Amino acid sequence: MILPADAQDSIDIAARALAAGELVAFPTETVYGLGADAGVDTAVAKIFAAKGRPREHPLIVHVADPDPGGPGVAHFAASVPDFAQRLMRAFWPGPLTLILPRRAGTGAVAAGGQDSIGLRCPSHPLALALLRAAAALGVHGVAGPSANRFGRVSPTTAAHVQQEFGDVLLILDGGACAVGIESAIVDCTRGAPVLLRPGVLTSSQIEAACGRPLFSREAPPGAQAGLGAPAPRASGTLAAHYAPNAKVRLMDAAAIQTALDLLGNDLDGSRARIAVYSRTIVRSRSNRVLRRRMPDDAGATAQQLFAVLREFDAQGAALIWVETLPATADWDGVRDRLQRASAA
């Protein structure tokens, strides 16, 4: 059931469903989330069951208040380091998740059993309205991984969510997501910020906001001295993830064009289709080649990426050839998603 954003009682219906322990899909500026009351273990268990997600793979908890001392953060986090507070003030509400020490006795199932927990305050107005209405009913935070089957392409419209789960799920329709890929994740549990997953925020933006060097997952603080603590498990960081049904391959434009030239018209008698997503214009003599122009801008590409992959699947593509991305920091989030999609 899709609840339109302009319906007067949509927020109330969705908030009451969350407070009753039910699942609700809701929009954020990044992707649509599959939400449940993060403080109720049986409700959170429904997320893992619906997605087919391993129970040890943690969820991100969405809170209504961007204040580092707000009730949502205080309910789930045992402490908030100074640099994490600076990141909250700079980027919340927005596409940044912070991994913080978890308060004992709260959110254990949502955290995948870890002693840390991922928190985020989204900027989508409908998400904030839902979180605030749910908070008024006693829901301190909403666990909300992407509203899709585990490992598959994340949804950026209510229709995408319905394609994944059918009509059995309550879906709050907030239109197409403005960012289009999941939030950046910064681990704040090891005394220094560590980037676990890139997003549309660049490393330099994060460093400037927190006033500290940003370590990478591969080289955490203390690594050179052999003292680096292992990274906590975090959402969306498996090697293979975000995958369409078609096989994704990253190729430079010359390799794509050469492959299309070699195939020529040979595909015309086949049921298989090849899809190409590239900034460079490529040509093919086959009517079985699907083409979409990739924007030159990283942000615009992020916004449409998952929708394009879903579109190619719907059109029956067996292979998706994606032009390699510019080697600049603004493309890191898109590059991360495509590398994980190609590894599936």
The 8 nearest C-alpha neighbors of each residue, nearest first, counted from 0:
[[1, 169, 166, 168, 170, 2, 167, 161],
 [0, 2, 170, 171, 169, 3, 172, 157],
 [1, 3, 171, 9, 172, 170, 4, 0],
 [4, 2, 172, 5, 6, 1, 171, 9],
 [3, 5, 172, 6, 173, 2, 9, 171],
 [4, 6, 3, 7, 9, 2, 8, 173],
 [7, 5, 9, 3, 4, 8, 2, 10],
 [6, 8, 9, 5, 10, 4, 11, 3],
 [7, 9, 11, 10, 6, 12, 13, 5],
 [10, 8, 12, 6, 11, 2, 7, 13],
 [9, 11, 13, 12, 8, 129, 14, 128],
 [10, 12, 14, 8, 13, 9, 15, 132],
 [13, 11, 9, 15, 10, 14, 8, 16],
 [12, 14, 16, 10, 11, 15, 9, 17],
 [15, 13, 133, 11, 17, 16, 12, 132],
 [14, 16, 18, 12, 17, 13, 11, 19],
 [15, 17, 19, 13, 21, 14, 18, 12],
 [18, 16, 14, 21, 20, 19, 15, 35],
 [17, 19, 15, 20, 16, 138, 14, 136],
 [20, 18, 16, 17, 21, 15, 14, 36],
 [21, 19, 42, 17, 18, 36, 16, 35],
 [20, 22, 17, 16, 19, 42, 35, 23],
 [23, 21, 35, 34, 17, 33, 24, 20],
 [24, 22, 34, 169, 170, 33, 25, 13],
 [25, 23, 33, 170, 32, 34, 171, 169],
 [24, 26, 171, 32, 31, 170, 23, 126],
 [27, 25, 31, 173, 126, 32, 30, 172],
 [26, 28, 123, 29, 30, 31, 126, 121],
 [27, 29, 123, 176, 177, 178, 122, 30],
 [30, 28, 178, 179, 181, 180, 27, 176],
 [31, 29, 155, 27, 179, 176, 154, 181],
 [32, 30, 26, 25, 27, 145, 146, 154],
 [33, 31, 145, 143, 146, 144, 25, 24],
 [32, 34, 24, 146, 143, 144, 145, 23],
 [35, 33, 143, 23, 142, 22, 24, 141],
 [34, 36, 22, 141, 142, 43, 42, 17],
 [35, 37, 141, 38, 39, 17, 138, 42],
 [38, 36, 142, 141, 140, 39, 106, 35],
 [37, 39, 106, 36, 105, 40, 139, 140],
 [40, 38, 42, 41, 36, 37, 43, 20],
 [41, 39, 43, 42, 108, 44, 38, 37],
 [40, 42, 44, 43, 39, 45, 20, 108],
 [43, 41, 20, 45, 44, 39, 40, 35],
 [42, 44, 40, 45, 46, 41, 35, 37],
 [45, 43, 41, 47, 46, 42, 40, 48],
 [44, 46, 48, 43, 42, 47, 49, 41],
 [47, 45, 49, 43, 44, 48, 50, 33],
 [46, 48, 52, 44, 50, 45, 49, 51],
 [47, 49, 45, 51, 46, 50, 44, 52],
 [50, 48, 46, 47, 51, 45, 148, 52],
 [49, 51, 148, 52, 149, 47, 48, 46],
 [52, 50, 48, 47, 49, 149, 148, 53],
 [51, 53, 47, 50, 149, 54, 48, 56],
 [54, 52, 55, 56, 47, 51, 149, 57],
 [53, 55, 56, 111, 47, 52, 57, 108],
 [56, 54, 111, 53, 57, 112, 110, 108],
 [55, 57, 111, 54, 53, 234, 232, 58],
 [58, 56, 111, 110, 234, 109, 233, 55],
 [57, 59, 109, 144, 110, 234, 142, 60],
 [60, 58, 117, 142, 118, 143, 144, 61],
 [59, 61, 142, 118, 141, 140, 117, 143],
 [60, 62, 119, 141, 140, 120, 118, 142],
 [63, 61, 140, 120, 71, 64, 119, 60],
 [62, 64, 130, 131, 127, 120, 65, 71],
 [63, 65, 66, 69, 62, 71, 120, 70],
 [66, 64, 91, 120, 92, 67, 87, 63],
 [65, 67, 69, 68, 64, 88, 87, 72],
 [68, 66, 69, 84, 65, 72, 87, 79],
 [69, 67, 66, 73, 72, 70, 71, 65],
 [68, 70, 66, 67, 72, 71, 64, 73],
 [71, 69, 73, 72, 74, 68, 64, 139],
 [72, 70, 74, 62, 139, 73, 69, 140],
 [71, 73, 74, 75, 70, 69, 76, 67],
 [72, 74, 70, 76, 71, 75, 69, 68],
 [75, 73, 71, 72, 70, 76, 139, 102],
 [74, 76, 102, 72, 73, 101, 105, 71],
 [77, 75, 101, 102, 78, 73, 100, 72],
 [76, 78, 102, 101, 100, 75, 73, 79],
 [79, 77, 76, 100, 80, 99, 101, 73],
 [78, 80, 83, 84, 81, 99, 76, 77],
 [81, 79, 83, 82, 84, 78, 187, 190],
 [80, 82, 84, 83, 85, 79, 209, 86],
 [81, 83, 209, 85, 84, 80, 86, 210],
 [84, 82, 86, 80, 85, 81, 79, 87],
 [83, 85, 87, 81, 82, 86, 67, 88],
 [84, 86, 82, 88, 209, 83, 87, 89],
 [85, 87, 83, 89, 84, 88, 209, 90],
 [88, 86, 91, 84, 85, 90, 89, 83],
 [87, 89, 85, 86, 90, 91, 84, 66],
 [90, 88, 86, 87, 85, 208, 91, 209],
 [89, 91, 93, 87, 88, 86, 92, 95],
 [92, 90, 93, 87, 65, 120, 88, 89],
 [91, 93, 122, 120, 121, 65, 90, 94],
 [92, 94, 91, 122, 121, 90, 95, 120],
 [93, 95, 182, 183, 121, 29, 96, 181],
 [94, 96, 183, 182, 93, 184, 119, 97],
 [97, 95, 184, 119, 118, 183, 117, 182],
 [96, 98, 185, 117, 118, 184, 186, 99],
 [97, 99, 117, 186, 116, 187, 185, 115],
 [100, 98, 115, 116, 188, 187, 76, 101],
 [101, 99, 115, 77, 76, 188, 78, 114],
 [102, 100, 115, 76, 114, 77, 116, 75],
 [101, 103, 77, 76, 75, 105, 104, 100],
 [104, 102, 105, 101, 77, 114, 107, 75],
 [103, 105, 102, 107, 106, 101, 75, 38],
 [106, 104, 103, 107, 102, 75, 38, 101],
 [105, 107, 109, 38, 108, 37, 110, 75],
 [106, 108, 110, 112, 109, 105, 111, 113],
 [107, 109, 111, 110, 106, 112, 40, 43],
 [110, 108, 106, 58, 111, 107, 57, 37],
 [111, 109, 57, 107, 116, 108, 112, 113],
 [110, 112, 55, 57, 108, 56, 109, 113],
 [111, 113, 107, 110, 108, 55, 114, 109],
 [112, 114, 115, 110, 111, 107, 116, 231],
 [113, 115, 101, 100, 112, 116, 110, 107],
 [116, 114, 100, 101, 113, 99, 98, 110],
 [115, 117, 110, 101, 98, 99, 100, 118],
 [116, 118, 98, 59, 97, 60, 96, 99],
 [119, 117, 60, 97, 96, 59, 61, 98],
 [120, 118, 96, 61, 121, 62, 60, 95],
 [119, 121, 92, 62, 61, 91, 65, 63],
 [122, 120, 92, 93, 123, 27, 119, 94],
 [121, 123, 92, 93, 124, 28, 120, 127],
 [122, 124, 27, 28, 126, 125, 121, 127],
 [125, 123, 127, 126, 122, 128, 27, 121],
 [126, 124, 128, 127, 123, 129, 173, 26],
 [127, 125, 129, 123, 128, 124, 27, 26],
 [126, 128, 130, 124, 129, 125, 63, 131],
 [127, 129, 125, 131, 126, 130, 124, 132],
 [128, 130, 126, 132, 127, 131, 10, 14],
 [131, 129, 63, 127, 133, 132, 128, 134],
 [132, 130, 134, 128, 133, 129, 63, 127],
 [131, 133, 129, 135, 134, 130, 14, 128],
 [132, 134, 14, 136, 130, 138, 135, 131],
 [135, 133, 138, 131, 137, 136, 139, 132],
 [134, 136, 132, 133, 137, 131, 138, 130],
 [137, 135, 133, 134, 138, 18, 132, 15],
 [136, 138, 134, 135, 139, 133, 18, 140],
 [139, 137, 134, 133, 140, 136, 36, 18],
 [140, 138, 71, 134, 137, 74, 62, 38],
 [141, 139, 62, 61, 37, 138, 60, 71],
 [140, 142, 36, 37, 61, 60, 35, 34],
 [143, 141, 60, 37, 34, 35, 59, 61],
 [142, 144, 34, 32, 33, 59, 141, 60],
 [145, 143, 32, 33, 58, 59, 146, 142],
 [144, 146, 32, 31, 147, 33, 153, 30],
 [147, 145, 33, 32, 31, 160, 144, 154],
 [148, 146, 163, 145, 153, 149, 50, 151],
 [147, 149, 50, 151, 150, 51, 163, 146],
 [148, 150, 50, 52, 151, 51, 147, 240],
 [151, 149, 240, 241, 242, 148, 152, 239],
 [150, 152, 242, 241, 149, 148, 243, 153],
 [153, 151, 241, 242, 243, 305, 154, 150],
 [152, 154, 145, 147, 241, 305, 151, 30],
 [155, 153, 159, 31, 156, 160, 30, 146],
 [154, 156, 30, 176, 175, 31, 179, 159],
 [157, 155, 175, 159, 158, 154, 174, 176],
 [156, 158, 160, 172, 159, 161, 170, 174],
 [157, 159, 161, 156, 160, 162, 154, 155],
 [160, 158, 162, 154, 156, 157, 161, 163],
 [161, 159, 163, 157, 162, 158, 154, 146],
 [160, 162, 165, 158, 164, 163, 159, 157],
 [163, 161, 159, 160, 165, 164, 158, 157],
 [162, 164, 160, 161, 147, 165, 159, 148],
 [165, 163, 161, 162, 160, 168, 166, 167],
 [164, 166, 161, 162, 167, 163, 168, 160],
 [165, 167, 0, 168, 161, 164, 169, 1],
 [168, 166, 165, 0, 164, 169, 161, 170],
 [169, 167, 166, 0, 170, 164, 23, 165],
 [168, 170, 0, 23, 1, 24, 171, 167],
 [171, 169, 24, 1, 23, 2, 0, 172],
 [170, 172, 2, 25, 1, 24, 173, 3],
 [173, 171, 3, 157, 4, 174, 2, 170],
 [174, 172, 26, 4, 171, 125, 175, 3],
 [173, 175, 172, 156, 176, 157, 26, 155],
 [174, 176, 156, 155, 177, 173, 157, 179],
 [177, 175, 28, 155, 179, 178, 29, 30],
 [176, 178, 28, 179, 302, 175, 29, 27],
 [179, 177, 29, 302, 28, 176, 180, 301],
 [178, 180, 302, 29, 301, 176, 30, 177],
 [181, 179, 29, 301, 178, 30, 182, 302],
 [180, 182, 29, 30, 198, 183, 179, 94],
 [183, 181, 94, 95, 198, 96, 184, 29],
 [182, 184, 198, 197, 95, 196, 96, 94],
 [185, 183, 96, 196, 195, 97, 95, 194],
 [186, 184, 194, 97, 193, 195, 192, 98],
 [185, 187, 98, 193, 192, 188, 97, 194],
 [188, 186, 192, 98, 99, 189, 191, 185],
 [187, 189, 99, 186, 190, 100, 98, 191],
 [190, 188, 191, 187, 186, 228, 192, 220],
 [189, 191, 188, 187, 192, 80, 220, 82],
 [190, 192, 189, 187, 193, 220, 211, 213],
 [193, 191, 187, 213, 186, 185, 214, 194],
 [194, 192, 214, 186, 185, 215, 213, 195],
 [195, 193, 185, 215, 196, 216, 184, 214],
 [194, 196, 184, 216, 185, 193, 186, 197],
 [195, 197, 184, 183, 194, 236, 198, 185],
 [198, 196, 183, 332, 331, 184, 194, 195],
 [199, 197, 183, 332, 182, 200, 181, 196],
 [198, 200, 332, 201, 329, 197, 298, 183],
 [201, 199, 198, 204, 183, 202, 205, 197],
 [202, 200, 204, 203, 329, 328, 199, 205],
 [201, 203, 205, 204, 206, 200, 213, 328],
 [202, 204, 206, 201, 205, 207, 213, 200],
 [205, 203, 207, 201, 202, 206, 208, 200],
 [204, 206, 202, 208, 203, 207, 209, 201],
 [207, 205, 203, 209, 208, 204, 211, 210],
 [206, 208, 204, 210, 205, 209, 203, 211],
 [207, 209, 205, 206, 210, 86, 204, 89],
 [208, 210, 82, 85, 206, 211, 86, 207],
 [211, 209, 207, 206, 208, 212, 82, 85],
 [210, 212, 209, 206, 213, 192, 82, 191],
 [213, 211, 206, 214, 210, 192, 191, 209],
 [214, 212, 192, 193, 206, 211, 215, 194],
 [213, 215, 193, 219, 192, 194, 212, 218],
 [216, 214, 218, 194, 217, 193, 219, 213],
 [215, 217, 195, 218, 219, 194, 193, 214],
 [216, 218, 215, 219, 214, 222, 195, 230],
 [217, 219, 215, 216, 222, 214, 220, 227],
 [220, 218, 214, 222, 216, 215, 227, 217],
 [219, 221, 222, 227, 214, 218, 191, 189],
 [222, 220, 227, 226, 224, 223, 225, 219],
 [221, 223, 227, 225, 224, 226, 220, 219],
 [224, 222, 225, 221, 226, 227, 218, 220],
 [225, 223, 226, 222, 221, 227, 220, 219],
 [224, 226, 222, 223, 227, 221, 228, 220],
 [227, 225, 221, 224, 222, 228, 223, 220],
 [228, 226, 222, 221, 220, 219, 225, 229],
 [227, 229, 226, 230, 189, 219, 221, 220],
 [230, 228, 231, 227, 219, 216, 232, 189],
 [229, 231, 232, 228, 216, 186, 195, 219],
 [232, 230, 233, 229, 115, 113, 186, 98],
 [231, 233, 230, 57, 56, 234, 236, 113],
 [234, 232, 57, 236, 231, 235, 56, 195],
 [233, 235, 236, 57, 58, 56, 59, 232],
 [236, 234, 237, 233, 240, 196, 241, 181],
 [235, 237, 234, 233, 238, 196, 195, 240],
 [236, 238, 239, 235, 240, 339, 234, 233],
 [237, 239, 339, 236, 240, 342, 343, 338],
 [240, 238, 343, 339, 342, 237, 340, 150],
 [239, 241, 150, 339, 340, 242, 237, 343],
 [242, 240, 152, 151, 340, 150, 153, 336],
 [241, 243, 340, 151, 152, 240, 343, 150],
 [244, 242, 245, 152, 151, 308, 312, 309],
 [243, 245, 312, 246, 242, 317, 151, 316],
 [246, 244, 317, 318, 243, 316, 247, 312],
 [245, 247, 318, 319, 317, 244, 248, 341],
 [248, 246, 341, 319, 320, 318, 245, 340],
 [247, 249, 320, 341, 321, 319, 250, 246],
 [250, 248, 321, 323, 322, 320, 247, 251],
 [251, 249, 322, 323, 321, 254, 255, 248],
 [250, 252, 322, 323, 254, 253, 255, 249],
 [251, 253, 255, 254, 322, 256, 279, 250],
 [254, 252, 256, 255, 251, 257, 250, 258],
 [255, 253, 257, 251, 252, 256, 258, 250],
 [256, 254, 252, 258, 253, 257, 259, 250],
 [255, 257, 259, 253, 258, 254, 281, 260],
 [258, 256, 254, 260, 259, 255, 253, 261],
 [257, 259, 261, 255, 260, 256, 254, 262],
 [258, 260, 256, 262, 261, 257, 283, 263],
 [261, 259, 257, 263, 258, 262, 256, 283],
 [262, 260, 258, 259, 263, 257, 256, 265],
 [261, 263, 259, 260, 265, 264, 258, 266],
 [264, 262, 260, 261, 265, 284, 259, 285],
 [263, 265, 285, 266, 267, 284, 262, 286],
 [266, 264, 262, 267, 263, 268, 285, 269],
 [265, 267, 269, 264, 268, 287, 285, 262],
 [268, 266, 269, 264, 265, 285, 287, 286],
 [267, 269, 266, 265, 270, 264, 287, 271],
 [270, 268, 266, 271, 267, 265, 272, 287],
 [269, 271, 272, 268, 266, 267, 287, 315],
 [272, 270, 269, 317, 316, 273, 266, 287],
 [273, 271, 316, 287, 317, 288, 315, 274],
 [272, 274, 318, 288, 316, 319, 317, 289],
 [275, 273, 289, 319, 288, 290, 316, 320],
 [274, 276, 290, 320, 319, 321, 289, 277],
 [277, 275, 321, 291, 293, 292, 290, 320],
 [278, 276, 322, 293, 279, 292, 321, 275],
 [277, 279, 293, 292, 294, 295, 280, 322],
 [280, 278, 277, 281, 252, 292, 322, 293],
 [279, 281, 278, 282, 277, 292, 252, 290],
 [282, 280, 256, 279, 283, 255, 252, 277],
 [281, 283, 280, 256, 284, 259, 260, 290],
 [284, 282, 285, 259, 260, 263, 281, 288],
 [283, 285, 263, 264, 286, 282, 260, 259],
 [286, 284, 264, 287, 283, 267, 288, 263],
 [285, 287, 288, 267, 284, 266, 283, 289],
 [288, 286, 272, 285, 267, 266, 289, 273],
 [289, 287, 273, 286, 274, 272, 285, 290],
 [288, 290, 274, 275, 273, 287, 291, 272],
 [291, 289, 275, 274, 276, 288, 292, 277],
 [290, 292, 276, 275, 293, 277, 289, 274],
 [291, 293, 277, 278, 276, 294, 290, 280],
 [292, 294, 278, 277, 276, 291, 300, 295],
 [295, 293, 296, 300, 299, 278, 292, 297],
 [294, 296, 278, 293, 297, 300, 299, 298],
 [295, 297, 294, 299, 298, 300, 293, 330],
 [298, 296, 300, 330, 299, 301, 329, 295],
 [299, 297, 301, 300, 296, 302, 199, 178],
 [298, 300, 302, 296, 301, 297, 294, 303],
 [301, 299, 297, 298, 302, 303, 294, 304],
 [302, 300, 298, 304, 179, 299, 303, 333],
 [301, 303, 179, 178, 299, 300, 304, 177],
 [302, 304, 306, 300, 301, 305, 307, 179],
 [305, 303, 301, 307, 306, 300, 302, 308],
 [304, 306, 308, 307, 303, 152, 309, 153],
 [305, 307, 309, 303, 304, 308, 310, 155],
 [306, 308, 310, 304, 309, 305, 303, 311],
 [309, 307, 305, 311, 310, 306, 243, 312],
 [310, 308, 312, 306, 307, 311, 305, 313],
 [309, 311, 307, 313, 312, 308, 306, 314],
 [310, 312, 314, 308, 313, 309, 316, 307],
 [313, 311, 309, 315, 314, 310, 316, 244],
 [312, 314, 310, 311, 315, 309, 316, 308],
 [315, 313, 311, 312, 316, 310, 272, 289],
 [314, 316, 312, 313, 272, 317, 311, 271],
 [315, 317, 272, 273, 318, 312, 311, 314],
 [318, 316, 245, 272, 271, 273, 315, 246],
 [317, 319, 246, 273, 245, 316, 247, 274],
 [320, 318, 274, 247, 275, 273, 246, 248],
 [321, 319, 275, 248, 249, 247, 274, 276],
 [322, 320, 276, 249, 277, 275, 250, 248],
 [321, 323, 277, 250, 251, 252, 249, 324],
 [324, 322, 251, 250, 249, 321, 325, 252],
 [323, 325, 326, 322, 334, 330, 333, 251],
 [324, 326, 327, 330, 323, 328, 329, 297],
 [327, 325, 324, 328, 330, 331, 329, 323],
 [326, 328, 325, 329, 330, 331, 324, 297],
 [329, 327, 331, 330, 201, 326, 202, 332],
 [328, 330, 327, 331, 201, 297, 199, 332],
 [329, 331, 328, 297, 333, 332, 327, 334],
 [332, 330, 334, 328, 333, 329, 335, 197],
 [331, 333, 198, 197, 335, 334, 330, 199],
 [334, 332, 336, 335, 330, 331, 301, 337],
 [335, 333, 331, 337, 332, 336, 330, 338],
 [334, 336, 332, 338, 333, 337, 331, 339],
 [337, 335, 333, 339, 334, 338, 340, 241],
 [338, 336, 340, 334, 339, 335, 341, 333],
 [337, 339, 341, 335, 340, 336, 334, 342],
 [338, 340, 239, 240, 342, 336, 337, 341],
 [341, 339, 242, 337, 241, 240, 338, 342],
 [340, 342, 247, 338, 339, 343, 248, 337],
 [343, 341, 239, 339, 340, 338, 238, 240],
 [342, 239, 341, 340, 242, 240, 339, 246]]
